[in-house]
Amino acid sequence: MPPSPSQTSPPAYPRHSSNGSRRSRQNSSTDARLSIIVEDGNPPPPRPQKAHYFHRPFNRHWNLVDDDPPRPSFDRSPPQYSLWDATGRKGVRLWEVRKNHRVRRRGGWKRTILIAFVVTIAAVALAVGLVVGLKKNSKSVEPLSPSQSPSSSPKFPAGSYTFQTYLISVTTNCSSSPLSWTCLPFRTYSESPSDSVASYQWIIIDTGSPSSPNLTISSSDNPFNIDFANASLSLLGKDSDSERYTFTANFEKRVPLLGDKSCFYSNASLKGTFYTKRAKSTTPAESSTASTALNPSATADIPSDKFAQWRYAVDATVSASGGSDVPACYHMNGADKGAQYSEGGASKTVKDVCSCEYKNYNL
């Protein structure tokens, strides 16, 4: 019986050669590729030699052993990493250093308290030094003792002094009412030497240099209520027997009247002159206890040894010129000015002057 077409015709698909299959399985173990399919039992063509490393494409440089680049894998996550797992020299990990008690004892709250204590002590020392330095700089110039003379102190006449004078004369020409101008202590030297003493307390400061002095004078608390500050001193007759310093200071003079009335002279001035060699007059009034101050309560807070007595001649004149609304008189509400009133009479001119003359020589 003749064979059927299915037995004699070749198969629809090529068959695998047993030799080719064996060779293909061997190659797949090393190259990790699909098996080579052969037809008609013929052996596969010869395999080309591998190209040299430097002749390979860039994407073939990944694997020096195999031809294929490494295949990515998503089967597992990258290993966990911690800073404390880092390994230092000699295989010591950071977490082991962190747990070391000897290392921990080097810091901590004790060290913080120590640092804070040192900083506090330094701040307190600095504050104390600044306070002491400022107090030293703020002290007034120490007055010269009575035994000191111009030639014994290079800073002369800088210092704090009491200038003792006597009321010599009083003029009231600037006002239509003589009662509106008065002069402390209300009695002249000719009337009573012991009751005419008037003491001024002035402070002299030199802000210049030894070669170029710059002297200014200011008032301190005194019973005359003549307040001024930093009036410039002028030197006249240098190195002569009549060597002297002069100054002029403007202020408002108040004259209390009866009741709540007071008159004010806004154009009042004080002109002072003190000598450095001219002798003053010696009178019995200088040893009187009444000559220290006109109003003891006004100078009770000033130590008696703070202002040295000026041992030379002094004169001072308080004056004011007449004019419109001179003086200006008010009803007082304590220390405040109230309603203004007039003392009556015609106004005086600027040529009409009121004055109080004080000095301690040629009495």
C-alpha positions in Angstrom: 0.0 0.0 0.0 1.4 3.3 -1.0 2.3 5.6 1.8 0.0 8.4 2.7 0.9 12.0 1.8 1.2 12.8 5.5 3.9 10.1 5.9 6.1 11.1 2.9 5.7 14.9 2.9 8.1 16.9 5.0 6.7 18.5 8.2 5.1 21.9 8.1 7.7 23.2 10.6 11.4 22.4 10.7 12.5 19.9 13.1 15.1 20.3 15.8 18.3 18.5 15.4 19.3 16.6 18.4 22.9 17.7 17.9 21.8 21.2 17.4 19.6 21.1 20.5 22.4 19.8 22.6 24.7 22.5 21.3 22.1 25.2 21.8 21.5 24.2 25.5 25.2 24.4 26.2 25.4 27.9 24.7 22.3 29.1 26.7 24.0 28.3 30.0 26.8 30.7 29.2 25.3 33.3 27.0 21.9 33.4 28.6 20.2 33.5 25.2 17.4 31.6 23.4 18.4 28.2 21.8 19.6 28.3 18.2 17.0 26.8 15.8 18.5 24.7 13.0 16.8 23.2 9.9 17.2 19.9 8.1 19.6 18.7 10.7 22.4 20.9 9.4 24.9 22.2 11.9 24.7 25.9 12.8 27.1 28.3 11.1 30.3 29.0 12.8 30.1 31.5 15.6 32.0 34.8 15.0 34.8 35.7 17.3 34.2 38.2 20.1 35.2 41.7 19.4 38.0 43.3 21.4 36.9 45.3 24.4 37.9 48.6 22.9 36.1 47.8 19.7 32.8 47.1 21.4 30.0 49.7 21.4 29.7 51.8 24.6 26.6 49.9 25.8 28.6 46.7 25.7 31.3 48.0 28.2 29.1 47.2 31.2 30.1 43.6 31.6 33.7 42.6 31.1 32.9 38.9 31.1 29.6 38.6 29.3 28.5 40.4 26.3 25.2 41.7 27.7 24.9 44.7 30.1 23.6 43.9 33.6 19.9 43.4 33.8 18.0 45.6 36.3 16.2 43.9 39.1 13.2 45.2 41.0 12.8 42.2 43.3 14.3 43.9 46.4 14.9 47.4 47.9 18.3 48.9 48.4 19.8 48.2 51.8 19.0 50.5 54.7 21.6 53.0 55.7 22.1 54.9 59.0 24.6 57.5 60.0 25.4 55.6 63.1 26.1 52.4 61.1 29.1 54.2 59.5 32.4 52.5 60.3 35.4 54.6 61.3 39.0 53.8 61.8 39.8 50.4 63.3 36.2 49.2 62.6 34.6 51.3 65.3 31.0 52.4 64.6 29.6 55.8 65.4 26.8 54.4 67.6 29.4 52.8 69.7 31.2 56.1 70.3 27.8 57.7 71.1 27.2 55.2 73.8 30.6 55.7 75.4 30.1 57.1 78.9 33.5 58.7 79.1 32.8 60.7 76.0 29.4 61.8 77.3 30.9 63.1 80.5 32.9 65.7 78.6 29.8 67.8 77.9 26.3 67.9 79.1 24.5 70.3 81.5 27.6 70.7 83.8 29.6 72.1 81.0 26.8 74.5 80.1 26.5 75.7 83.7 30.2 76.3 83.9 30.3 78.4 80.7 27.3 80.4 81.8 29.0 81.1 85.2 32.2 82.3 83.5 30.2 84.6 81.1 28.2 86.0 84.1 31.3 86.8 86.1 32.9 88.5 83.1 29.8 90.7 82.5 29.6 91.7 86.2 33.3 92.6 86.3 32.9 94.7 83.1 29.9 96.5 84.5 31.6 97.3 87.8 34.6 98.6 86.0 32.5 100.9 83.9 30.6 102.3 86.9 33.7 103.0 88.8 35.4 104.7 85.8 32.3 106.9 85.1 32.1 107.9 88.8 35.7 109.0 88.8 35.3 111.0 85.6 32.1 112.7 86.8 33.7 114.0 90.0 34.1 117.8 90.1 37.5 119.4 90.1 38.7 119.4 93.7 38.9 122.9 95.1 42.2 124.5 96.0 43.0 124.7 99.7 43.5 128.2 101.2 47.2 127.5 101.5 47.6 127.1 97.7 48.6 130.0 95.6 48.6 130.7 91.8 52.2 129.6 91.5 51.8 126.3 93.3 49.0 124.8 91.0 49.3 124.6 87.2 45.5 124.4 87.0 44.8 127.6 88.8 42.3 129.1 88.9 40.2 125.9 88.1 38.3 124.7 91.2 35.2 125.4 93.3 35.3 128.6 95.4 33.3 130.8 97.8 33.6 134.4 96.8 32.7 136.5 99.9 31.6 140.1 99.1 29.7 142.9 100.8 26.7 144.9 99.4 28.2 148.4 98.8 25.4 150.3 97.0 21.9 150.0 95.5 20.3 152.0 92.7 16.6 151.8 91.5 16.5 154.1 88.5 15.1 151.5 86.1 11.7 151.1 87.8 9.0 153.6 88.6 8.5 151.8 91.9 11.7 151.7 94.1 10.2 148.7 96.0 10.3 146.6 92.9 14.1 146.5 92.9 15.9 145.2 95.9 19.3 143.7 96.6 20.2 141.0 99.1 21.0 141.1 102.0 19.0 144.4 102.0 21.6 146.3 104.1 24.8 147.9 102.8 28.3 147.8 104.2 28.0 151.4 105.4 24.9 150.5 107.3 26.2 147.3 108.9 29.4 145.5 107.9 28.3 142.2 109.5 24.8 142.3 107.9 26.0 143.2 104.4 27.9 140.0 103.6 26.9 138.2 100.4 28.7 135.0 99.4 28.7 133.6 95.9 29.7 130.0 95.2 31.1 129.5 91.7 32.8 126.6 89.9 35.6 127.3 87.5 36.5 124.6 84.9 39.3 124.4 82.4 38.4 122.5 79.2 41.5 123.5 77.3 45.2 122.4 77.4 48.1 123.7 79.6 49.3 125.7 76.7 45.9 127.0 75.7 43.5 127.1 78.6 39.7 127.5 78.1 38.2 128.6 81.4 34.4 128.7 82.0 32.5 129.6 85.2 29.1 128.3 86.5 27.0 129.1 89.5 26.2 126.7 92.3 23.3 126.8 94.8 23.3 130.2 96.5 20.8 132.3 98.4 20.7 134.9 95.5 19.1 132.6 93.0 21.4 133.8 90.3 21.8 130.7 88.1 24.0 130.6 85.1 26.3 128.0 83.4 29.5 127.9 81.3 30.1 131.7 81.1 33.4 132.3 79.4 36.3 133.8 81.4 38.5 136.5 80.0 42.0 137.2 81.4 43.1 140.8 81.7 46.4 142.3 82.8 48.3 138.9 82.6 51.3 138.6 84.9 50.7 142.1 86.4 49.6 143.0 89.9 46.1 143.7 88.6 45.8 140.4 86.8 42.1 139.4 86.8 39.4 137.3 85.2 36.0 138.8 84.1 32.7 137.3 82.9 29.2 138.4 82.1 26.1 136.1 82.6 22.5 136.9 81.8 19.6 135.7 83.9 16.1 136.7 85.0 16.0 138.5 88.4 13.0 137.9 90.6 12.0 140.4 93.3 9.4 139.1 95.8 7.0 141.7 97.1 4.3 141.6 99.8 1.7 138.9 99.5 1.6 136.8 96.3 3.2 139.5 94.2 6.6 139.3 92.4 8.3 141.5 89.8 10.7 140.0 87.1 13.6 141.6 85.2 14.2 139.4 82.2 17.1 141.6 81.0 19.2 141.3 84.2 22.9 140.5 84.1 25.7 139.7 86.4 29.2 141.0 85.7 31.9 139.5 87.9 35.6 140.2 88.3 38.0 138.3 90.5 41.7 139.1 90.9 44.6 136.6 91.3 47.0 138.9 93.1 45.2 141.9 94.5 44.5 141.6 98.2 41.1 141.8 99.7 40.1 143.9 102.7 40.0 142.2 106.1 37.0 143.1 108.2 35.5 141.8 111.5 32.6 140.5 109.5 34.7 137.7 108.0 34.9 135.9 111.3 31.2 136.3 112.0 29.0 133.2 111.8 26.3 135.3 110.0 28.7 135.9 107.0 28.7 132.2 105.8 25.3 132.4 104.0 22.3 134.7 103.9 19.9 131.8 103.9 21.4 128.7 105.7 18.7 126.4 104.4 19.6 127.3 100.8 23.1 125.9 101.2 22.5 123.3 103.9 23.1 120.5 101.4 26.6 121.8 100.4 29.5 120.6 102.6 31.4 123.4 104.2 34.7 122.2 102.8 33.6 121.7 99.2 34.2 125.4 98.3 37.5 126.9 99.3 37.5 130.6 100.2 38.9 132.9 97.4 41.7 134.8 99.1 41.9 137.7 96.7 39.8 140.7 95.6 36.4 140.3 94.1 33.7 142.5 92.8 30.3 141.7 91.2 27.5 143.9 89.9 23.9 142.9 89.2 22.1 145.3 86.9 19.0 145.8 84.6 18.0 148.6 82.2 14.6 150.2 82.1 12.2 150.0 79.2 8.7 148.9 78.2 7.2 146.3 80.6 10.2 146.6 82.9 9.6 145.2 85.4 6.9 142.7 84.6 4.9 142.0 87.8 2.6 139.1 88.5 0.4 137.5 91.1 2.1 134.2 91.8 0.5 130.8 92.1 3.2 129.1 94.1 6.2 129.0 91.7 4.0 129.8 88.6 3.2 133.2 87.2 -0.5 134.2 87.4 -2.2 137.4 86.3 0.0 140.3 85.4 -0.5 143.7 87.0 1.3 147.1 86.8 3.1 148.8 89.6 2.1 152.2 88.1 4.1 155.1 87.0 5.8 155.9 83.7 8.2 153.5 82.1 11.8 154.2 82.2 14.3 154.2 79.3 17.2 151.9 78.7 19.5 154.6 80.0 17.9 154.2 83.4 19.7 151.4 85.3 19.0 149.5 88.5 22.0 147.9 90.1 23.4 146.0 93.1 27.2 146.5 93.7 29.2 144.0 95.7 33.0 143.8 96.5 35.5 142.9 99.2 38.3 145.5 98.7 38.7 149.2 99.2 35.9 149.1 101.8 
